[in-house]
Every structure is written in C-alpha cells, then in structure tokens.
Amino acid sequence: MASAAYYFSKLTLDDLQLEKDYASYPAYSNSKYMQVLSCKELARRLELDGVMNVKVVSLHPGTVRTEVNANMF
C-alpha cells in the first residue's frame, strides 16, 4: 500500500534515514516512494524470470470514511 505522498519525496541517497534533518512527513513520503520503487523492481524481476501470471501494483488507498482522524483537527 503506497500513498500519493510519494509525489512529495525528496529522497537523497546520502541521507536515506534523514539523520541530518529529520521531519515526519518527509520521512513518510520517502518511505512511500521507496515502496513504489520496490514494486517496480519486483515487477521487473518477475518479468525477467518469465513470470507472467503475477501482477504487481502500488496504489494510494484513497480517503476512507472512518473515525481514525476524528481528533486530528
């Protein structure tokens, strides 16, 4: 499960753990970007191995009507 937040990733290879300048949302968006990249790599490897009956997807779940964010705003 990815997120549209991956669009906002500013991944830097010299500081993958954000040890120099940590903030929660950049960390979250970077993690979602890495999930998208992992899915692309898995799809590529499966195709190279001739596996054609598996579909690899990465998606944003959308907004779900729950009370999970009831106290956030």
ABEGO torsion letter per residue (X at the ends): XBBAAAAABBBBAABAAGAABBBAAAAAAAAAAAAAAAAAAAAAAAAAAGBAABBBBBBBAEBBBBAAAAAAX
